[in-house]
Amino acid sequence: MISLLLILGLITYFIVQRSVAGITRTPVWLLWLVMMGPALIWTAWTLRYGQNTPPPPLLVLVPIIICPFIYWWLIQLGRRGMPQQPPQQPTEQVTSATLPSKDAPESKLRPLSRDEETQLQGCFPWSVYYLQDIEYRPQVVICKGQLRTNSTNAYETIKKNIEGQFGDRFLVVFQEGPNGKPFFTLFPNPQAKAKAKGKPERLTRPLLALALLAATLLTTTLVGAVAIVQVSEDALENDPSLLLSGLAYALPLLIILGIHELGHYLTARFYRIRATLPYFIPVPFFLGTFGAFIQIRSPVPNRKALFDVGIAGPVSGLVATIPFLLWGLSQSEIVPLTDEASILNFNALDPKSSFVIALLSKLVLGSSLTATSALHLHPVAVAGCLGLVVTALNLMPVGQLDGGHIVHAMYGQRTAAVVGQVARFLVLILAFVQRAFLFWAVILLLMPIYDEPALNDVSELDNRRDLSGLLVLFLLLAIILPAPPIVAQLLYR
């Protein structure tokens, strides 16, 4: 319980720091404390009355309802002390989370001279995009008008014209406005400034990546030996070679996480998107790792690339997960089903708690698995189940998760934000049915709802990618939802 609270606290602090630290003077620690309020209250109740005594409904609902309102109020209170920004018209929303890059120094846009404005107007042929208005705002120039051709042709034509007139001075972004009319925004290009200084950013740090991989291998092996194989600390002190028993858990898990991130990395390289190598995050408790990540250091060119980079990780990770899971299930022990069995109880996993696991376990174990059976998972199967959990968590259609990228690419940024809000609400409801999802619900509530825009954020996907996106979202549901009663009866009769 304390370990989970610590993990949640670290993740919450990171999210609060990244999302609101720059827009309010309210201390980050205070905002963090408010958002951690429900978890702290429920943990205190559990420590006082034990895990077998659930908190009363009011103690569950009231903190969830009140804390977000206090969080919002504190942010607004802190904004009163912030320097006033020039007013912006509410007709357009310009999302510039990575434009310019977070890692680049802030660059100020020099107002265009009259000659330059005339040059800019000449970049918009009337038969492609009929320019009606140019607005100057902090950090951005907004060009509004009427689209006269297909969005892909319009973006490529105007981008080429602007680069011909201004070189690499601007990043050209094509976004859809709230009224459905697409508009162009011109951001100062931070890479052009870095190039002028002759200091190109170093992306690949292989020694750092290898060091983190080695550290994560050590921590996951330790957790695998102690928590999964359940080797006692005294036995480890007497025979350190017993630590190697944790490799049956550590190696499959790192392979799954690594292939997931390599899917993102290689796809980003295919589209010439600047990305770092995969970095693992070691921790000496919990699962032995917080996973792995890559950082995208340049804008995504279009929604097609956004979709492909987003879906490549979960699909690659799933392809790596299935063989480990099938073999691990074949080596797992069948035990009697008890009230403590759940999808995250690896000593007594109820296979019916996940539709995918129900199908795979029945495929492997056949008639020996009945409706009253649970599974004591082999360490390789534990790694495989965690691979499914990682896939499902990343496919959640919220913000900058892989699922958020996929839905954004399929339906646009604004629709994706609405889908993300609905998904967060549904997971919160699911947490009341299966308490294992409470941790997910809190994390999703803390995540920013808007995904970052692609340069061409208007052009839609082809039918093949739309179908692929729907299939992986169906896979998300198949992993997190239990097997329907009719299916369970057919499989376990």
Backbone torsions as a table, in degrees:
resi	resn	phi	psi	omega
1	MET	NA	-48.1	-179.4
2	ILE	-65.2	-38.0	179.0
3	SER	-62.7	-44.0	178.4
4	LEU	-63.7	-39.5	178.3
5	LEU	-63.8	-40.1	178.3
6	LEU	-64.3	-43.6	178.8
7	ILE	-62.1	-47.8	179.4
8	LEU	-60.5	-39.0	179.7
9	GLY	-63.7	-42.8	179.4
10	LEU	-64.6	-45.1	-179.8
11	ILE	-65.1	-42.0	179.7
12	THR	-62.3	-43.6	180.0
13	TYR	-62.6	-41.7	179.7
14	PHE	-62.3	-43.3	-178.6
15	ILE	-66.8	-44.9	179.6
16	VAL	-62.4	-42.8	-179.9
17	GLN	-60.1	-44.3	-176.5
18	ARG	-74.1	-30.0	-169.6
19	SER	-93.1	-34.9	-172.0
20	VAL	-128.0	-5.1	-175.2
21	ALA	-60.0	-29.8	-177.2
22	GLY	-89.8	-3.2	-175.2
23	ILE	-116.9	1.3	179.7
24	THR	-150.4	153.4	176.7
25	ARG	-93.3	-1.6	175.6
26	THR	-62.8	131.3	-177.1
27	PRO	-56.9	139.1	-179.7
28	VAL	-61.2	-37.3	-178.0
29	TRP	-63.3	-33.0	179.4
30	LEU	-71.8	-43.3	176.3
31	LEU	-62.2	-39.8	178.0
32	TRP	-62.4	-42.9	-178.7
33	LEU	-63.0	-39.2	178.8
34	VAL	-65.4	-46.0	-178.8
35	MET	-68.8	-26.5	176.5
36	MET	-84.4	-4.6	-176.6
37	GLY	-50.8	-53.9	179.9
38	PRO	-57.1	-45.4	-178.5
39	ALA	-64.5	-39.5	179.6
40	LEU	-66.0	-40.2	179.6
41	ILE	-65.3	-45.8	-178.6
42	TRP	-67.6	-36.3	177.9
43	THR	-65.8	-41.8	178.4
44	ALA	-61.4	-41.0	177.7
45	TRP	-62.1	-45.5	-178.4
46	THR	-63.8	-41.5	178.6
47	LEU	-65.7	-31.9	-178.7
48	ARG	-81.0	-41.2	-172.7
49	TYR	-113.0	-6.7	177.4
50	GLY	92.2	159.8	-176.9
51	GLN	-70.5	-20.3	-178.6
52	ASN	-81.4	-6.3	178.6
53	THR	-113.4	98.7	-178.2
54	PRO	-68.9	149.0	178.6
55	PRO	-67.0	152.9	178.4
56	PRO	-62.9	153.6	-177.2
57	PRO	-54.5	-38.4	-179.5
58	LEU	-64.0	-36.5	179.5
59	LEU	-70.4	-20.4	176.5
60	VAL	-85.6	-45.1	-172.8
61	LEU	-78.9	-43.2	-173.2
62	VAL	-60.4	-48.2	178.0
63	PRO	-61.9	-36.9	179.5
64	ILE	-64.0	-35.3	-178.7
65	ILE	-80.4	-43.5	-172.0
66	ILE	-77.9	-42.9	-173.3
67	CYS	-60.5	-42.4	176.4
68	PRO	-60.7	-35.1	177.7
69	PHE	-68.4	-41.2	176.4
70	ILE	-63.9	-40.4	177.7
71	TYR	-58.0	-49.0	179.6
72	TRP	-62.9	-42.0	-178.7
73	TRP	-64.6	-40.2	179.1
74	LEU	-66.1	-37.5	177.1
75	ILE	-63.3	-45.8	179.7
76	GLN	-65.1	-37.3	178.1
77	LEU	-63.0	-40.4	178.9
78	GLY	-70.1	-26.9	179.1
79	ARG	-69.9	-22.9	-179.2
80	ARG	-64.2	-26.8	179.3
81	GLY	-92.3	-0.2	-179.3
82	MET	-81.3	150.2	175.4
83	PRO	-57.9	139.3	-179.1
84	GLN	-71.2	131.5	177.1
85	GLN	-93.1	152.7	176.0
86	PRO	-55.1	138.4	-177.2
87	PRO	-63.1	145.8	178.2
88	GLN	-117.6	140.9	177.0
89	GLN	-68.1	138.1	-175.4
90	PRO	-79.0	4.6	-174.3
91	THR	-76.1	-25.0	-178.4
92	GLU	-129.1	144.0	173.9
93	GLN	-112.3	118.5	-179.2
94	VAL	-102.6	113.4	179.6
95	THR	-97.1	118.3	-173.9
96	SER	-133.8	44.8	-175.3
97	ALA	-63.6	-34.0	179.1
98	THR	-119.0	12.6	-177.6
99	LEU	-124.0	96.5	4.7
100	PRO	-77.4	175.0	-176.6
101	SER	-62.5	145.3	178.1
102	LYS	-62.3	-29.7	-174.9
103	ASP	-85.3	-8.2	-178.9
104	ALA	-92.7	152.2	177.2
105	PRO	-65.7	147.3	-178.2
106	GLU	-63.1	131.0	-179.3
107	SER	-116.4	138.7	-179.3
108	LYS	-98.4	137.8	-177.0
109	LEU	-82.1	122.6	178.0
110	ARG	-74.4	127.2	179.1
111	PRO	-55.8	142.0	179.9
112	LEU	-73.6	139.0	172.5
113	SER	-75.0	172.3	-179.2
114	ARG	-64.3	-38.5	178.0
115	ASP	-64.7	-41.4	179.5
116	GLU	-67.5	-36.8	177.4
117	GLU	-64.7	-37.3	176.1
118	THR	-65.3	-40.1	176.2
119	GLN	-62.1	-40.8	180.0
120	LEU	-64.3	-43.4	178.7
121	GLN	-60.1	-35.1	179.4
122	GLY	-70.3	-12.5	178.6
123	CYS	-79.8	-8.0	-176.8
124	PHE	-112.5	88.5	176.5
125	PRO	-60.2	137.7	-175.8
126	TRP	-64.0	-26.3	-179.7
127	SER	-80.1	-9.7	180.0
128	VAL	-107.0	-52.7	178.9
129	TYR	-149.4	109.3	-176.6
130	TYR	-78.7	103.9	-176.0
131	LEU	-74.5	128.4	-178.7
132	GLN	-114.3	-28.0	-174.0
133	ASP	-156.2	143.4	173.5
134	ILE	-121.1	124.8	179.3
135	GLU	-116.0	140.9	177.0
136	TYR	-107.3	124.6	177.2
137	ARG	-131.7	165.2	177.0
138	PRO	-56.4	126.0	175.3
139	GLN	74.3	0.9	-173.3
140	VAL	-157.4	147.0	169.7
141	VAL	-112.1	128.9	-177.3
142	ILE	-109.2	128.5	-180.0
143	CYS	-116.6	115.1	-176.7
144	LYS	-109.1	147.9	178.6
145	GLY	-178.7	-158.8	-178.1
146	GLN	-115.0	128.9	177.4
147	LEU	-76.5	128.0	-176.4
148	ARG	-112.6	-2.7	-179.5
149	THR	-144.3	-173.6	178.9
150	ASN	-69.6	152.5	-170.0
151	SER	-64.4	-36.6	-179.8
152	THR	-64.5	-46.3	178.9
153	ASN	-63.8	-40.1	-179.7
154	ALA	-63.0	-46.1	-177.8
155	TYR	-64.5	-47.4	-177.5
156	GLU	-63.4	-39.9	-179.3
157	THR	-65.4	-49.2	-175.3
158	ILE	-71.8	-37.5	176.7
159	LYS	-61.1	-44.1	179.0
160	LYS	-63.1	-40.7	179.8
161	ASN	-65.6	-42.1	-178.9
162	ILE	-67.4	-40.4	177.1
163	GLU	-65.2	-33.6	177.5
164	GLY	-66.7	-33.3	-178.8
165	GLN	-89.0	-37.2	-171.5
166	PHE	-119.2	4.1	-178.6
167	GLY	65.8	-137.8	-179.7
168	ASP	-99.5	26.9	-179.2
169	ARG	-65.4	-33.2	-174.6
170	PHE	-119.7	150.9	161.0
171	LEU	-97.4	125.0	-176.3
172	VAL	-98.4	120.1	-177.9
173	VAL	-117.9	135.6	-179.6
174	PHE	-115.1	112.7	-175.9
175	GLN	-125.1	160.3	177.9
176	GLU	-98.6	127.9	-179.2
177	GLY	-80.3	170.1	-179.2
178	PRO	-64.8	-22.1	178.0
179	ASN	-89.1	6.8	179.3
180	GLY	86.6	-5.3	-179.2
181	LYS	-92.7	123.8	179.7
182	PRO	-72.6	147.9	179.0
183	PHE	-138.2	157.5	179.6
184	PHE	-100.8	141.7	172.8
185	THR	-127.0	140.8	-179.8
186	LEU	-114.8	116.4	179.1
187	PHE	-105.6	148.8	171.9
188	PRO	-64.4	135.3	-175.2
189	ASN	-86.9	108.5	-177.8
190	PRO	-67.9	-27.9	-179.8
191	GLN	-68.7	-31.5	177.3
192	ALA	-65.8	-38.8	179.3
193	LYS	-67.3	-41.7	178.6
194	ALA	-64.9	-37.6	178.9
195	LYS	-65.6	-37.4	179.8
196	ALA	-65.7	-31.3	178.7
197	LYS	-81.1	-9.6	-180.0
198	GLY	71.4	28.3	-179.9
199	LYS	-125.0	76.7	178.9
200	PRO	-66.0	143.1	-178.3
201	GLU	-71.0	136.2	176.9
202	ARG	-87.6	117.9	-176.5
203	LEU	-95.3	-45.7	-173.9
204	THR	-86.5	121.0	175.6
205	ARG	-125.1	75.5	-173.6
206	PRO	-62.0	-35.4	-179.8
207	LEU	-65.5	-41.0	177.4
208	LEU	-64.4	-44.3	179.8
209	ALA	-61.0	-42.9	180.0
210	LEU	-68.0	-37.9	179.0
211	ALA	-64.8	-42.6	178.6
212	LEU	-67.4	-36.7	177.0
213	LEU	-63.0	-44.8	179.7
214	ALA	-63.9	-42.5	179.3
215	ALA	-64.3	-40.0	179.9
216	THR	-69.2	-35.4	175.5
217	LEU	-61.5	-40.1	179.2
218	LEU	-65.8	-48.3	-176.8
219	THR	-67.8	-40.1	179.3
220	THR	-70.0	-33.9	175.7
221	THR	-65.1	-41.5	178.5
222	LEU	-63.5	-47.1	178.7
223	VAL	-64.2	-39.9	179.0
224	GLY	-61.3	-41.7	-179.1
225	ALA	-70.0	-43.8	-173.6
226	VAL	-82.2	-49.1	-172.2
227	ALA	-90.4	-33.3	-175.6
228	ILE	-93.9	-55.8	178.1
229	VAL	-76.4	-21.7	176.7
230	GLN	65.1	48.2	170.1
231	VAL	-80.9	129.5	-177.5
232	SER	-71.7	156.5	179.6
233	GLU	-64.9	-35.3	178.3
234	ASP	-64.7	-41.0	179.1
235	ALA	-64.6	-37.2	178.2
236	LEU	-65.5	-39.2	179.6
237	GLU	-65.4	-37.7	-179.4
238	ASN	-76.4	-32.7	-178.0
239	ASP	-140.1	86.7	-177.9
240	PRO	-58.9	-20.9	-179.8
241	SER	-64.7	-17.7	177.6
242	LEU	-64.8	-18.6	177.3
243	LEU	-59.5	-29.9	-178.1
244	LEU	-64.6	-18.9	177.5
245	SER	-63.7	-21.9	178.4
246	GLY	-74.5	-11.5	-180.0
247	LEU	-65.4	-27.8	178.6
248	ALA	-61.9	-25.2	174.7
249	TYR	-93.4	-43.3	-171.8
250	ALA	-68.0	-48.7	-174.7
251	LEU	-63.0	-49.0	177.3
252	PRO	-60.0	-39.6	-178.9
253	LEU	-64.2	-44.8	-179.9
254	LEU	-67.9	-35.2	177.2
255	ILE	-64.3	-43.7	180.0
256	ILE	-63.2	-49.0	-179.8
257	LEU	-64.4	-40.5	-179.2
258	GLY	-65.8	-42.5	179.5
259	ILE	-67.4	-36.0	174.8
260	HIS	-56.3	-51.4	-177.9
261	GLU	-71.1	-33.2	176.6
262	LEU	-65.0	-32.6	174.7
263	GLY	-58.9	-45.7	175.5
264	HIS	-62.3	-47.4	-173.2
265	TYR	-62.8	-48.9	-176.8
266	LEU	-67.8	-35.7	177.6
267	THR	-68.1	-39.5	176.2
268	ALA	-62.0	-42.0	177.8
269	ARG	-63.9	-35.9	178.7
270	PHE	-59.8	-38.9	179.6
271	TYR	-89.9	8.9	179.3
272	ARG	60.6	35.5	174.3
273	ILE	-91.2	130.1	-179.6
274	ARG	-70.6	122.7	-177.6
275	ALA	-143.9	148.1	177.7
276	THR	-80.3	166.5	171.4
277	LEU	-66.3	159.2	175.5
278	PRO	-65.9	134.3	177.7
279	TYR	-118.8	127.9	176.4
280	PHE	-88.2	154.8	-179.5
281	ILE	-117.8	104.3	-179.5
282	PRO	-84.0	141.2	170.7
283	VAL	-140.6	141.5	-174.4
284	PRO	-85.0	20.1	179.5
285	PHE	-149.9	-170.0	-179.9
286	PHE	56.5	-117.9	-179.4
287	LEU	-93.9	-1.9	-176.3
288	GLY	90.2	-7.0	-179.6
289	THR	-161.8	152.0	169.9
290	PHE	-96.3	14.2	179.9
291	GLY	100.1	-157.2	-179.9
292	ALA	-141.8	164.7	-178.4
293	PHE	-155.1	159.0	165.1
294	ILE	-123.3	158.7	177.1
295	GLN	-114.1	128.6	174.9
296	ILE	-86.2	122.6	-174.1
297	ARG	-110.4	9.0	175.1
298	SER	-146.2	157.8	-176.9
299	PRO	-63.2	149.8	174.9
300	VAL	-79.5	132.0	-171.7
301	PRO	-67.3	-35.8	-176.7
302	ASN	-160.9	175.5	-177.1
303	ARG	-69.5	-27.5	175.1
304	LYS	-61.9	-47.9	178.4
305	ALA	-65.7	-39.0	178.1
306	LEU	-59.4	-43.6	179.0
307	PHE	-64.1	-48.8	-175.6
308	ASP	-64.5	-41.0	177.9
309	VAL	-66.7	-40.4	-178.9
310	GLY	-66.1	-42.4	-174.5
311	ILE	-82.6	-21.0	-175.7
312	ALA	-62.5	-38.0	-178.7
313	GLY	-65.6	-56.6	179.9
314	PRO	-60.1	-39.7	-179.5
315	VAL	-66.9	-44.3	178.5
316	SER	-62.9	-44.7	179.3
317	GLY	-63.3	-37.7	179.3
318	LEU	-67.3	-40.8	177.7
319	VAL	-60.6	-36.3	177.3
320	ALA	-75.7	-29.5	-175.3
321	THR	-72.8	-44.1	-170.5
322	ILE	-57.3	-48.2	179.6
323	PRO	-59.7	-43.8	178.1
324	PHE	-62.0	-42.9	-177.7
325	LEU	-65.2	-43.3	179.8
326	LEU	-62.1	-46.7	179.9
327	TRP	-65.9	-41.9	180.0
328	GLY	-63.8	-38.9	177.4
329	LEU	-64.1	-36.6	179.7
330	SER	-65.8	-23.6	-180.0
331	GLN	-98.4	-0.7	-177.2
332	SER	-81.4	159.6	-177.3
333	GLU	-100.6	134.8	176.8
334	ILE	-84.8	126.0	-178.7
335	VAL	-127.4	163.8	179.3
336	PRO	-65.1	144.7	178.4
337	LEU	-76.4	131.1	178.5
338	THR	-125.8	175.1	179.2
339	ASP	-67.6	-21.0	-178.3
340	GLU	-83.5	-7.6	-179.0
341	ALA	-68.0	137.5	178.4
342	SER	-157.7	-178.2	-178.3
343	ILE	-72.9	-20.9	-177.7
344	LEU	-111.1	7.6	175.4
345	ASN	-96.0	97.8	-172.9
346	PHE	-75.5	-14.1	174.6
347	ASN	-84.2	-22.4	178.0
348	ALA	-149.2	73.6	-177.7
349	LEU	-84.6	128.5	174.9
350	ASP	-84.9	108.5	-175.9
351	PRO	-62.5	-23.8	-178.9
352	LYS	-75.9	-8.0	-179.0
353	SER	-74.4	-10.0	174.3
354	SER	-138.0	129.1	-178.1
355	PHE	-59.3	-42.5	-179.0
356	VAL	-65.8	-46.2	-179.5
357	ILE	-65.6	-35.7	177.5
358	ALA	-60.2	-44.7	179.7
359	LEU	-67.0	-46.7	-175.9
360	LEU	-68.5	-41.0	-179.5
361	SER	-67.0	-38.1	177.3
362	LYS	-68.1	-36.2	177.6
363	LEU	-62.0	-39.5	-175.5
364	VAL	-83.2	-44.0	-170.9
365	LEU	-96.7	-16.2	173.8
366	GLY	62.5	-140.4	-172.4
367	SER	-70.3	-15.3	178.7
368	SER	-69.1	-16.0	178.5
369	LEU	-99.2	119.3	-176.6
370	THR	-116.8	-179.5	-178.9
371	ALA	-66.6	-19.6	-179.8
372	THR	-104.0	19.9	-177.1
373	SER	-104.6	145.9	168.1
374	ALA	-124.8	175.9	-175.5
375	LEU	-125.5	129.5	167.1
376	HIS	-92.8	105.2	-166.2
377	LEU	-74.8	139.3	168.5
378	HIS	-67.6	150.1	-179.7
379	PRO	-53.0	-36.1	177.7
380	VAL	-66.2	-37.3	176.9
381	ALA	-67.4	-34.7	175.5
382	VAL	-60.3	-46.2	177.9
383	ALA	-61.2	-40.2	179.0
384	GLY	-64.6	-42.1	177.8
385	CYS	-64.5	-39.1	176.5
386	LEU	-65.6	-33.5	174.3
387	GLY	-60.4	-40.5	175.6
388	LEU	-64.9	-41.5	179.8
389	VAL	-63.2	-43.6	178.1
390	VAL	-62.1	-42.1	177.8
391	THR	-60.8	-46.3	-178.8
392	ALA	-64.6	-44.2	-179.3
393	LEU	-61.9	-42.4	-179.8
394	ASN	-70.0	-24.9	179.9
395	LEU	-84.5	-2.6	175.5
396	MET	-59.0	126.4	-173.8
397	PRO	-79.4	60.8	-176.2
398	VAL	-129.1	127.4	169.6
399	GLY	50.9	-124.8	-174.3
400	GLN	-97.6	14.6	168.2
401	LEU	-70.3	163.7	-179.0
402	ASP	-56.8	-41.4	177.5
403	GLY	-63.9	-34.4	175.7
404	GLY	-64.5	-41.1	175.8
405	HIS	-61.7	-41.9	-176.6
406	ILE	-65.2	-47.5	-179.5
407	VAL	-66.9	-38.3	175.7
408	HIS	-58.8	-46.6	-179.4
409	ALA	-65.9	-33.2	-177.6
410	MET	-77.5	-41.7	-169.0
411	TYR	-122.4	-3.9	-179.1
412	GLY	99.4	161.5	-172.4
413	GLN	-65.9	-42.1	-176.1
414	ARG	-70.7	-44.0	177.1
415	THR	-63.0	-38.5	179.1
416	ALA	-61.8	-36.2	178.2
417	ALA	-64.9	-39.3	177.9
418	VAL	-66.1	-44.9	178.6
419	VAL	-60.4	-39.6	178.7
420	GLY	-62.5	-41.8	177.8
421	GLN	-62.2	-43.4	179.4
422	VAL	-64.4	-41.9	-179.4
423	ALA	-62.8	-41.7	179.1
424	ARG	-61.7	-40.9	-179.8
425	PHE	-66.0	-42.1	-179.1
426	LEU	-66.3	-39.6	177.9
427	VAL	-65.8	-34.9	176.9
428	LEU	-63.6	-41.6	176.0
429	ILE	-63.6	-42.9	179.5
430	LEU	-61.2	-31.0	-179.8
431	ALA	-64.6	-26.8	177.8
432	PHE	-76.4	-22.6	177.7
433	VAL	-87.3	-45.7	177.3
434	GLN	-122.7	108.0	-172.7
435	ARG	-64.2	-17.6	178.2
436	ALA	-62.5	-21.2	-177.9
437	PHE	-89.8	-0.6	-179.5
438	LEU	-62.6	-39.6	178.4
439	PHE	-60.5	-44.8	178.1
440	TRP	-61.6	-43.8	-176.2
441	ALA	-59.6	-43.2	-179.3
442	VAL	-66.0	-43.3	179.9
443	ILE	-61.5	-44.8	-178.5
444	LEU	-66.0	-34.8	178.3
445	LEU	-66.0	-26.7	-178.6
446	LEU	-85.8	-16.5	-175.1
447	MET	-75.6	141.7	172.0
448	PRO	-58.8	139.4	-173.1
449	ILE	-83.7	-24.5	-176.9
450	TYR	-91.4	133.5	172.6
451	ASP	-86.2	159.4	-179.9
452	GLU	-78.2	143.5	-175.3
453	PRO	-78.2	151.8	168.3
454	ALA	-80.4	164.4	177.9
455	LEU	-61.0	-49.6	171.2
456	ASN	-102.2	93.3	-174.6
457	ASP	-100.1	20.7	-177.4
458	VAL	-112.7	-43.9	-175.7
459	SER	-60.4	133.3	-174.8
460	GLU	-87.6	169.3	-179.0
461	LEU	-84.6	166.6	173.5
462	ASP	-82.9	169.1	-176.6
463	ASN	-63.1	-34.9	-178.6
464	ARG	-63.2	-42.5	179.3
465	ARG	-71.6	-36.8	176.0
466	ASP	-59.6	-43.6	179.0
467	LEU	-65.3	-41.2	178.3
468	SER	-62.5	-39.8	178.4
469	GLY	-63.6	-41.7	178.1
470	LEU	-64.5	-36.8	-179.7
471	LEU	-66.0	-42.7	-178.8
472	VAL	-71.8	-29.7	174.9
473	LEU	-69.5	-35.2	172.9
474	PHE	-64.3	-37.9	177.0
475	LEU	-61.0	-40.2	176.8
476	LEU	-55.7	-48.6	-179.5
477	LEU	-64.1	-37.9	-178.4
478	ALA	-67.5	-26.2	179.5
479	ILE	-81.5	-45.2	-171.7
480	ILE	-87.2	-20.3	-178.0
481	LEU	-96.1	146.8	178.7
482	PRO	-70.2	162.2	177.4
483	ALA	-63.2	130.8	177.2
484	PRO	-55.3	147.3	-177.2
485	PRO	-53.7	-39.0	-179.1
486	ILE	-64.8	-43.5	179.1
487	VAL	-65.7	-41.7	179.9
488	ALA	-61.3	-40.5	178.7
489	GLN	-65.3	-38.7	179.0
490	LEU	-68.5	-37.4	-177.0
491	LEU	-77.9	-37.0	-170.2
492	TYR	-116.5	26.9	178.4
493	ARG	-77.2	NA	NA
